[in-house]
């Protein structure tokens, strides 16, 4: 039988510092929008944020807001509002919940940050389709709504080896954004400022990778459920000193945990890898379920998506292009399988969890035989969890709980 001993979740002390810098970030955006003191750019989460910061924009990420809508469990009520104006229930539930949130004038920012009553109005919207086409349509809808320019980058898909031609294409598209951004910002592009921002982004990325890599230790000091929260600054504040300072503090805390053999899950027995999106509205109950089963989800595809080792301040556009096309979601299945194989070995993983997210086919890797191929080649057991990132109507908590418990029992008996 599986041991389901109830143990408390271990809190990360540095989280208080993170809450402060995230609060400052949202209040700065809100103040700038209300006072029209700074230009605001909306950006997809793996879009050219470095260029936007270098040109003086405050940068807002709708996907971060989408995750907040999911985590606060209001998304399911907002999605039908977007469906009513023509958006299919089968497309990205980040998109549909965010559009629904805007139309209903309802945002979790108001509850988290008193005084903020809406998302900040954009002066320009910038996308990169390296994640999916949905982000382009998402930005385009808000561009029409706010009568703001919407510009972006079209990225190659199914990339095996990243070639010089790939990098040149993305770098040139990124450079081509500059004239439109200069027009909106009212300032000229400054190469030295770009290099400064890139250096900070590089440092943030290296630190975030080191944070995640602490969980290669046994026991792991950090779980996937912790990382989905701790990744906030890597997403919305890369290119800033605040993010760098935060990850230095977090890394020191986790290295101390490793030194003291203090695991995120007390009595850790089983180590898992998570592929796909989080089920945002169920992070806490899932975390508690795995903790009770003495199982730690030690690594994930998702949280590693903000590790950009290719960043190089000396070649800002080329290195940014390479980093943003080396992204896991852009790559071929052959590359993805090799990547997961390396992660299995690096993190000493006993089994794989694939989240089949109903509205996110681009971040779902269980539909074309990948789990079966990995099991056949590596002998690694897996489980597929049907669900969604935001739409909880697609997720059965009881069925998932039963399936996970049976999977852990299977792993304990191997």
N, C-alpha and C positions, 0 to 999 in steps of 0.2 A: 504493500500500500504506500501511496505517496504521503510523506510527512508534510502536513499542512499547519505546522506550528505557527501561531500568530506572533510576529515580531514587528516592532515599530520601524517605520522608515527612518533612515538616518538623514538628518538635515545637513546641508552644506552651509558652513558658517559664512562663506563669502557671498551667499545669496542676498544678504542685506545690502551689500555694496552694489550688486547688480540691480536690485530694485531701485536704488537711488539714481543710477545713471540712466536706466530706462525711463524713469519718471522725468528726469531732466530733459531727456530726448523728446518725449511727447509734449511736455510743456513748452519747450522751445519752438517746436513746430506750431503748436496752437497759438502761441503769442505772435509768431511771425505772420501767420495767416490772418489773425484778427487785426494786427497793426500794420500789415503790409510792409513790414520792415525788412524782410528778406524774401527772395524768390524761392519757391518750393517746386521741386521736381519729384514726380512720382516715378518709381523705378521698379522693374521686376527684380526678384530677389537675387538672381544671378545676372543682373544687367550691369551696365557700365557706371556703377555708383562712383568709382574713383574719378572719372571724368567730370561727373556732376559736382562732386565736392570741390574738385580743383577749380571749377568755374564759379564757385561761390554759392551754389544752391544748398539749401537744406533738403535732405533726401528722405522721402516717405515711401514705405514699401507696403502696397496693398496686400501682398501675401501674408505678411506679418499680422495684419488686421484680420485676414481670413482665418489664420490659425487661432487668434483670440476669439473669434466668433465660434469656432469649433470647440475650443477649450471651455468656454463659458456656457456651452450647451444651448445656445440660442439659434444656431444655424438652421436647425431642422424647421423652425417656424418661419425663417426668413427666405429659404430657398423657393417655396411656392410663389412668393411675390415676384421673383425674377422669372419663374416659369410662366406666370400670367402675362408677361410682356414679350414672350417668345423665346426665352432661353430654355433649352431642353433639360429635363431632369437628369439626363445621362451625361451632361458635360460637367466640367470641374465645379465641385461644390464650394471651393473657395470663391470662384467667380460668382456663382449664383447667390451664395449667402451674403457676399459683399455688396452686390447690386441690390439685393433685398434689404440689407441693412440701410443703405443710402435712401432707398425709396420709402422705408418706414421711419426714417430719421431715428434710428436706434443703433447705438454703438456701445460695446463693452468698455470703451475708453472712458465714458462718463462715470461708470462705477469705479473703475480702477484709479482714475485721476479726476477728482472733483473740479468742476469748472470747465472741463472740456466737454463740449456738447456735440461735436461732429468731427469727422476726419478733416485734415487741412485741405483747403482748396488748392489745386495744382495750377502752376503757371505753364508747365510743360509735362508731358507724360512720355517716358522712354522705356521701351521694351527690348528684350532679347528673347527670341523664340527657341533658345537652347533647351528650355524645359518643355514647351509645347506651343501649339498655335493658340491655345486658350488665352494665354497671357496677352497676346496681341489684341484679340477681340475684347478682352477685359479692359485694357487701356483705351482702346478705340471707343468703347461705350462711354467711358467717363470723359474722354476727350470731347465727344459730341455734347455731353451733358454740361460740361463746364466751358465749352467753346475755347478749349486750349489745344495747342498743337500736340499731335501724337506722332512720335518718330521712333525709329528703332532699327534693330539688326536682325537679319534673317540667317539663322544658323543651319549648317548641314546636319543631317540626321544619320543614325546608323553608322557612325564613323568607327573604322577599325584603327589603323595607324593614323595619327594626326600628322599631316604633311605640311610642308612649307606653303603649298597652295591654300590649304585650309586657313592657316594662320594669316596669310596675306589678305584673303577675302574678308575675314572678320576685322582685321586691323584697319583695312581701308574703309569698311562700312562704319567703324567707330569714329574714325577721323572725319568722315563725311557728316557726322552729327554736329560738328563744331560750329559751322556758320549759323545754324538754326538756334543752337544754344547761346551763342554770342548775342544774337538778336533778342532773345528772351531775357537773358541775364543783364544785358547792358554792359558787359565787360569782355575784354579780349582773352582768348586762351593764353595761359602762361605755362610754359614748359617746366619751369622750376617748381611751380606750385603743384603741377601734376606729379612730378617726381617725388615731392615731399609726401603727398597723399599716398602714392604707390608704396613708398617705403613703410608707411604706417600700416597699410593693408597687408603687406608682406609679413610684417612683424606680428600682426594680429593672427594671420593665417598659420604661421609657424607655431605660435603659442597655442592656438586652438587644436592643431594637430597633436601637439605634445600633451594637451589636456586629455584628448580622446585616447591617446596611446598609453596613458597610465593604466587603462583597463586591460592591458595585456598582462599585467601582474595578476598573480593568484594569491588571495582573492582580489577581485576588481574593486577599486575604490569608487567607481562611478558607474551608474547603470544608464542604459538607453533612455529611461524615463527621466533621469536627472539631466541628461545631455540635451533633450528636447527643450528644456527650460534654459539651461546654461548657454545654449547657442545663440540666444537673443542678440547680444552685442556683436557677435560675428556676422550676423545677418544685417542688422540695421545701423551698426556703428563702425563697420570696417572702414579704415581710412582715417580714424580719429585716435587721439591719444587716450581717450577714456577707455576704449575697447582694449588697447594694449595694456594699460595699467590694470584693468580688471582681470585679464587672463594671466597676468603675472601672479596676482594674488591667489586666484583659483588654483593655478598649477602648483604653487607652493603648498597650499592646503592638501591637495591630492597626493603630492609627493610625500608629505608627512604621513598620510594614511598608508601609502605603500610601505614606507619604512616601518610603520608600526603594525603592518599586516592587518589593517582595519578595512574590511570590505563594505561595500555599499549594501550587500546582503549578508547578514550575520549567518555564519555556518554554511556559506556557499558550497553547493555540491555540483550543480549543473550550470554550464555556461552556454548561452545561445547567441545567435546572430540574427538581427532583424533586418529584413529587406522590405522596402516600400515605405509608404507614408505612415505617420502615427495615426492612431484613432484618437483625435484630439480630445473628444468629449469623454474619453474613458482612460486617460492617462493614470489618474490616481488609483482607481480600482484595479487596473491591470498591474500597476506597480506593486500594489499590496498583495495581489494574487501570486505573483512570481516570488515576492519576498517570503510569503508564507510557505511556498514550495521549495525554499532554499535554492532558488534559481535566479541567476543574474543574466539579464540580456546585456552583454558586455560591449557590443559594437553594432553598428548599423550603417547601411548605405546612406540613409537620409542625413544623419548628423555629419557625416564625412563630406557632404556636398559643399561645405564651405571651407574646405582645405584647398588652397590655391598655391601649390609649391612653385608654379611657373612664374609667379610675379617677380618682376625685376625692374626696379626704378630706372635703371640705365636704358631700358627699352620698354617704356610704358605701354605703348599701343600693341606692339607685337607680343609682349609677355601677357598682357591682359587678354588678348585674343586667344593665345594658347591656353591659358588657364580656364577660360570660359568655354572652350571647345573640348578640353580634356574631361569635362564634367561627365560623370558616370551615365546620366540619363541620356546623353547625346550618342553614346557609344554602341557598337555592335554587340550582339549577344555573345560572340566569342570573347570579346574583351571583358564583358561583364562577368562571365563565368570564371575567367582567369582571376579577375579582381576579387571575387567572392572566395575563390579557392585560397588566395593569398591571405585574406582576412581570417578565414577559418584556421589557418596555421598560426598566424601571428597572434590571434587572441585565444587560441587553445579551445576552440568551440566544439561542443558536443552535438549540437543540432541547429537547424535553421528554421526560422519563422518567416514565411512569406505572407505579407498582407495583400490580399487581392482587393484593392480599393475600387469600388464600383465606378466612381466618376473620375478616376485618375489612371487611365490605361498606360500613360507614359511612365509612371512611376510604379507600375505593377509588372513584375517579372515572372509571374507564375502561370501565365496563360499559354505559353508556347513550349512547354516541356522542359524549361530550365531546371526546376527542382528535381525532376526525374533524371535528367542527364547528370547533374551533380551527384546525386545519390549513387547512380550506376558507376560513375568514374571514381568517386572518393569514398563511397560507403557511408555518406553522411545522412542521417535521418532528417526529415523535414516535416513541417505541418503548414497547411495553407489556411489562413483565417480570412473568411469573407467579411467585408465591412466597407468602410469608407473613411476618408479623412474628416469630413464634416457632417455628412448626412447619416444620422444615427438610425434612420429607418432601414438602412442597409445592414445593420449590425445586430446580431443576437447575442446578448451578454451571457445568457445561460448556456447556449450551445457552445460559445467560444470557451467559456470557463470549463465546461465538461471536456472539450477537445484538448485544451491545454493540460489539464490534470492527467488525462490519459497519455498524452505525449510525454510528459515528465516521468510518469510511472514507467513508460517504455524505456526511456533513457536511463533511469535508475537501475533497470534490470539488465542493461547491456553489459 
